[in-house]
Amino acid sequence: MATVTKRISHKTNQITYQVKIRMKGFPPVTETFKGKTEADKWAKLTEAKMIEGKHFPHAQAKKHTLSELIDAYLNSLKAANARRFIDVKPKLDWWKAQLGYVVLAHLTTEQVIAAQNKLFTQPSGRVDEDGKTSS
């Protein structure tokens, strides 16, 4: 549901219109416009795209894979906390081996649950440095 709010700048007395769209299953989306007609038009178009499943507010999620996300996290973790890095890396390598090829925008709950079930049904659940489980 879109909400259009009229806002007046205290410094310049300029009027703008802020649109907030909150729809179940999507993160809230906010945009600001100089005119109310433009704000209303954007709100209707964006809501329609969300309903059709064609609205992707995070373009980066369409450009990167889970593997790239994990690698970026591990790089930052290695610099910040080497001990935690050693503990987490084998586990994240397992996830990379399972779902690393998936583009973030296309990663589904079902894929994560299937991989998680696979992890739970493996003999020991222990993961080595190569992301493989040991018996």
C-alpha positions in Angstrom: 0.0 0.0 0.0 1.4 3.4 -1.0 1.3 6.4 1.2 2.1 9.9 -0.2 3.1 12.5 2.3 3.5 16.2 1.6 6.7 17.6 3.1 7.8 21.2 3.5 11.4 22.0 4.0 11.9 24.3 7.0 15.0 25.9 5.4 13.7 26.6 1.9 9.9 26.2 2.2 10.1 23.9 -0.8 7.3 21.3 -1.0 8.1 17.7 -1.9 6.1 14.5 -1.8 7.4 11.4 -0.2 6.0 8.0 -1.3 6.3 5.0 1.0 5.2 1.6 -0.3 4.8 -1.2 2.1 3.8 -4.5 0.7 4.0 -8.0 2.3 6.9 -9.9 1.0 8.9 -6.9 -0.1 11.2 -4.5 1.8 9.7 -1.0 2.2 10.4 1.3 -0.7 10.6 5.1 -0.4 11.1 7.8 -3.0 10.7 11.6 -3.0 9.3 13.8 -5.8 8.8 17.5 -6.5 5.2 17.0 -7.7 2.2 15.1 -6.4 1.2 13.8 -9.8 4.7 12.4 -10.4 4.6 10.8 -6.9 1.2 9.2 -7.5 2.2 7.9 -10.9 5.4 6.3 -9.5 3.5 4.8 -6.6 1.0 3.1 -8.9 3.7 1.9 -11.4 5.9 0.5 -8.6 3.0 -1.2 -6.8 2.0 -2.9 -10.1 5.6 -4.1 -10.7 5.7 -5.5 -7.2 2.5 -7.4 -7.7 3.7 -8.7 -11.1 7.1 -9.7 -9.5 9.0 -7.3 -11.7 10.2 -4.9 -9.1 13.7 -5.3 -8.0 14.8 -2.4 -5.8 18.2 -3.9 -5.2 19.8 -4.1 -8.6 23.0 -5.4 -7.0 21.2 -8.6 -6.0 20.8 -9.4 -9.7 24.5 -8.9 -10.4 26.1 -11.0 -7.7 26.1 -14.6 -6.6 26.0 -16.1 -3.2 29.6 -17.1 -3.7 30.6 -13.5 -4.2 28.7 -12.4 -1.1 30.4 -15.1 1.0 33.8 -14.2 -0.4 33.3 -10.5 0.5 32.1 -11.4 4.0 35.1 -13.7 4.5 37.5 -11.0 3.3 36.2 -8.5 5.8 36.0 -11.1 8.6 39.6 -12.2 8.0 40.8 -8.6 8.5 38.6 -8.0 11.5 38.6 -11.3 13.4 41.1 -14.0 12.2 40.0 -16.5 14.9 36.3 -16.3 13.9 37.4 -16.5 10.2 39.1 -19.8 10.8 35.9 -21.1 12.5 33.4 -19.9 9.9 35.3 -20.4 6.6 34.7 -24.2 6.3 31.0 -23.8 7.0 30.6 -21.0 4.5 32.7 -23.0 1.9 30.1 -25.7 2.3 27.3 -23.3 1.5 29.3 -22.0 -1.5 29.7 -25.5 -2.8 25.9 -26.0 -2.5 24.4 -22.7 -3.6 27.3 -20.4 -4.6 26.3 -20.3 -8.2 22.9 -18.8 -7.5 22.4 -15.1 -8.2 21.2 -13.4 -5.0 18.0 -12.1 -6.6 17.0 -15.7 -7.5 18.0 -17.4 -4.2 14.8 -19.0 -2.8 13.8 -20.2 0.6 13.3 -23.6 -0.9 16.9 -23.8 -2.1 18.2 -22.9 1.3 15.9 -25.4 3.1 16.9 -28.2 0.7 20.6 -27.5 1.3 20.0 -27.2 5.0 18.3 -30.6 5.0 21.2 -32.1 3.0 23.6 -30.7 5.7 21.5 -32.2 8.5 21.3 -35.6 6.9 25.0 -36.0 6.3 26.9 -38.4 8.6 28.8 -36.0 10.9 27.8 -32.6 9.8 31.5 -31.5 10.2 32.9 -29.5 7.4 36.6 -29.4 6.4 38.5 -26.6 4.8 37.4 -27.6 1.3 33.7 -27.4 2.2 33.4 -31.2 2.3 31.8 -33.1 5.2 33.7 -35.8 7.0 32.3 -39.0 8.5 
